[in-house]
């Protein structure tokens, strides 16, 4: 061990250099504060957030044809599609359940849908206080998340 390394260890030179770098970011001109509830942060264009079950704009009926492809494509098996046959032998969607607590927002369910009924939106405020609140039924999926808008 030479004298240079000895003095570096005694006087903690590497620690001081690290602290100097850390505290250089504490300058007031280097600090950026986002006023989150009042000002919404910009979300990336390709961000995948809360799911939504789309409805037909004119008739208001759901676009889902109960083909079950989204459930098959989901690697987590968190989508449950319930359906019944009508008198004219068409499938009609009865229940649709989506478990957000297990979702990894990969978008495979969205890609598998042939009629674009299921969509991952840019809504990111989907936190909940219970696990039961993270399981969305058909009504919750059609309405989408309802974030609280704060005003001054």
N, C-alpha and C positions, 0 to 999 in steps of 0.2 A: 504494500500500500504506500503510495507516495503522499507527499504533504498536501498536494492539491485536493485529493479525495478526502484526506483526513479533515481538512478545514471545511469542506463542503458538508460533511456529516456533522461536525461539531456545531457549525453556525446555521444548519438547516437551510442551506441556500435553495435547494429544490422546492422546499415548502414555501419559502418566501416568494419565489417566482410564481408558483401556482396561486398563492393568495393575491399577488399583484394582478394577475390576469383575471381572477374571479372578481375582485373589487373594481376592476376597470369597467365592468359591465353595470355597475351600480350608479354610474353617472346619470344625472337627470336627463340629459339629451339622449341616452341610450335606452331609456325605459319607454315601453309602449304599453298603454293600458287600454283595454277594450271595455267599453261600458255595456256589458253583455245584455242584461234584460231590456234595456232601453234601445240599444242599437244592435240589430241583428248582424252577426258576422257573415262575410261572404262565404258561400258554399260552392265547392268545386262543381263544375258542370256535370261531370260524370259520377257524382256522389250518389250512393244508393242508401237510402234511409228507410223510413217507415213504409210498409206496403199499403196499397190501396186496391180495392176491387172496383173497376170502372163500370159505369152505367152508360146505357145508350143515351145520347144527349136529347133526342126527341121523345122517345117513349118512356125513359126513366127506368127501364128494365135492365137487369145486370147483363153484361156482355158474356159472362161465363156460360159455357155450354156443357159444363160438368163432364169434360173429357178425362179428367184426372191426370193429365200429363204433368201438371205442375207438382202434384204429389209424388209422382214417379221420378221426376227429375231432381227433387230435393234430396241432397245427400244426408240431411239430418232427419228425414221423415217427420217433419213437423206440421205438414199441411194435411188436413183431413177434409175431403170433399164428399158431401152426402148428396145423393140425387134420387129421383124417383121418375118412373116413366109416366108420361101422360097418356091419354086415350089414343092419341094419334102416334104413339110409340116413340115420341121424342123424349130425350132426357131433360129433366127440369131440375135445376139446382135447388136443394132444400136447405142444406147447411154447408157452411164453409168455416173452418177453424184454422187459425194461423198462430203458432206458438212463437212469439217474438223472443222469449228468453233463451231459446236454443238456436235462433237464426244467426247465421254468420254473414248475411247480406251478400251472398255471392252472385245473385241475379240469375241463377239457373232456372228457377221457377218462372221468372219473367220471360226468359228466352224460349222456354218450352211452350208457352201459351200461344195457340194458333190464332186467337182472336184478340190478343192484347187486352185481355180482361184484367190480368194481374199486373201491377206496376209497382216498382220501388221508387218512391218519391224522394224529394230532397229534404223532407221533414226530418230533423234530427232530435227533436225534443220528445223522446218516447220513454223517459224514465218513469218508474212507477215504484210505489212503496210495497207492493206485494207481488208475488209470483202469479197470482190469479189475474191481476191486472195486465199481465203481459200476454195472456191468451186472448186473442181478438176473435170475435165471432163475425158473422157475415155483416151485421149491422155496423159494427165498429170499423170493419174494413171499408165499407162503402162510405162512411162518414169521414174516415181518416182521422189523424190526430188533431186535437184541438189545443194548440199551445196558448198559454195565457199571454196576452199582449199588454205589456206594461206601458204606462204613459206617465209623463211628468206632472 
